[in-house]
């Protein structure tokens, strides 16, 4: 027979432990200020046409793609898609890089290929000791990418590898992961609200018109932008003398 009392005690114990970590997070002024700073970094990047990249191993890889989806899809508000990409989902790239260069390179190689100055790179590690995450953060910093680490209480090597380290006040892996998702959701909510609050009513109207109308409106907007750009290019071209064409005779 199952030990119902033991199961109930385990459930209560886990819930109580999770609540205790969340309470400690609420008392952690440094962490709360860091979350606000992280949201500001991501907001500034996206305002400037840049994006958020996320990396992590195991459960942290799942957290990376979870949080990327909150930006690309939506968190609480109807709004335009926000650019976020988890570098944990391309199995061909991960296995090719791991096979050819070693597992320590699986994120750094992708950062080298995909990141641009002005982007934000978030590395997630409960222990703070994931070498492949630390190396990617260091490379990102060298490329002009703003870097954020999310770790457990110690921060590990990641605290010295990133511009900002958000440390969950716990050494218990499940509780740290729960803290990471809470922090990630909070950042998504703040970024979403800051970037999209003023446009909320306009977007709601387009959504109520149905997906085809929304897509048509977006296509029309892009077409108008392209038309304006082409007109500018033609105007500039009119002031440029035509280049001389050189033809090389065949032997």
N, C-alpha and C positions, 0 to 999 in steps of 0.2 A: 504493500500500500504506500502511496506517496506520502511524504511528510508535509502535510498541508501547513502545519505551523512553521516549519522551516522555510517553506516557499514564501509564505506571507512575511516572515521576518526578513528574508533576503530582499523582497520587493520594497518593504518599508525602508530597509537599510540603504538601498540604492537611491531611492527618492530623497531620503534625508541627506545623504552624502552630496547629491547633486545640488540640492537647495543650499547646503552649507557653502559650496564653492561659489554659487551665484551670489550669495550674501557677501562672501569675501570679495568678489568682483565689485560689488556695489560700494564697498568701503575703500577700494583701491583707487585713490585719486590719480595716481600715475597711469594706471590702465585706462581709466575713463578719459583722461586727457589725451592719451595715445589713440584711442578709438576715434575721438573727434579729429585729431590730426590726420589719421589715416583717411577718414572720409573726405577731409579737405584736400588731401593730396590727389585722391582719385577724382574728385569733382573737378579740380583744376585741370587735370590731364584730359578728362573727357570734354571739358569746355574747349580745350585747345585742339580737339580733333585727334587725341591720342586714346589709348586703350589700356585696359587692365589685363595682365597676364597672371595666371595662377599655377603653382606647382606644389607637389607633395607626393609622398609615398603611401601606399596602402590606404588606410582609412582617410589619411590626409589628401590622397589623390581624389577620393570620392568627394571630400569636402571641397576641393578645388573646382571640380566640375559642377557640383551643387551650387556653389556661389556664383560661378560664371553664368549659370542658367538664370539666376535671379536678376542679373543685369540684362542679358540678351532677351529673355522673355519679359517677365515683370515681377515685381515684388508685391506691392500693394496697389499701385496706381496704373491706370491705362496711360501709356506714353510711348514715345519712340523707343526703339531698341537701343540699348547702350552697349558699347563695344567691350566685351570681355571674352577671354579665351583661356581655357584650361589646357596646359601643355602635357596633359596626362592621358589623352584619349586617342591619339594617333598611334595605334599599336604597331604599324609598319615602321614609323619613325623611331619609336621607343626600342623595338627589337633590333632594328638595323644599327642604330647608334650603340646600343648595349653590346651587340655582337662585334661590331667593328672597332669601337673605341673604349668600351667598358661601361658598366652601369653608372659610374661616377659622372659620365658625360651626358646622360640622357636628357637633362634639362639645359645644361649650359650650351650644348650644340643647338638646341631649338631657340634659345634666347639669342644666340649669335645670328641665327637665320631670320628670326621674326621680330625681335624687339627693335624699337627705334627710340632715339633720344626723346624724352618727354612722356614716354609710356610709364606705367607703374607695374612693377613685378611684386607679387605677393607669394612668399614661400611659407608653407605650413608644415610644421613638424612638432609633434607632441614632446619629443625629447630635446629638440633643438640641436641634435647632433647629426642630422642627415647631411652627409658630405656633399651629395649631389645637389641638394637644395642650397647649401652654403656657397658652393662654387658658382652656381647660376646667379645667385644674388650678387656676388662679388663681380662677376663679369658684367651683369646688368649695370651696376654702379659705374664701372669703367666706361660703359657705353652711353652714359648720361640718362640712364633709366632710374627713376625713383624706386626705392626698394623698401618693402615692409615684410617683417617676419612675424608669424604667430607661433608661439611656443608654450611650453609649460613654465613652471615657476622659475627654473634656473636660467632659461634662455639659451643655454648651451653655447655652441659656437655661432649660432645664428644671431645672437645679440650683438656680436661684433662684425657681422657680415652684412647688415642691413642699416638703412637710414633710421628705421624705427622698428622697435621690437615690442609686440604686444604679448605680455606674459600672463597666462592664466594662473592664478595663485593655487596651484595644485601640482602634485607629483603623480597622480593617479591617471593613467592614460584615458580611460573612458570619461572621467570627469573633465579632463583637458579638452577632449574632442567635443564634448557638449558645450564647453565654454567657447571653443572656436566657432561653432555654428551660431551661438548667440551673438558673438562679436561680429561675425560676418553678416548676419541678418541685420544687425543694427547699422552697420556701415552701408549696406544696400539701401536701407530705408532712408538714411540721411542723404545719401547721394541722389537717390531717386527724387526725394522731396525737394532738394535744393535745385536740381537741374530742371525738373519738370513741373514744379508747382504752378508756375504762371501759365503754362500751356495746357493745364489739365482740362479746362472746360472745352477748349477747341478740339482736343483729342477725343474727349468723350462724345462730342457731336459726330466726329467722323466714324467712331466705333459703332454708334447707334445706327449709322447708315448701312452697316454691314461690311464684311471683308472686301467685296469687289469695289465698293465705293472708296474704301480706305486705300486700297492698292492703287486705284485710278488716281486718287488725289496725290498720292506719293509720286507716281509716275509723272503726273503733270508738273509737280514741283521740280523734279529732277530735270525734266525737259526744258522748263523755263530757265533753270540755272545754266544748263548747257547752252541754250540759245543766247543767253546774255554773255556767256564766256566766248562763244564763237564770234559774236558781234564785236567784242573788244579786240579779239585776235585779228579780225579783218581790218579794223580801224588801224591797229598798230602796223599791220603788214603793208597798208597803203603808203606808209611813210618810209618804208625800207626799200632801197634800190634792189632790183632783182639780181640774184647772184649769177655770175657767169658759169655756164655749164661747160665742163671740160669733157671732151670725148677722146677716148684713146682708140686709135686705129688698130684693127686686128692685124696680127702678123700675117 
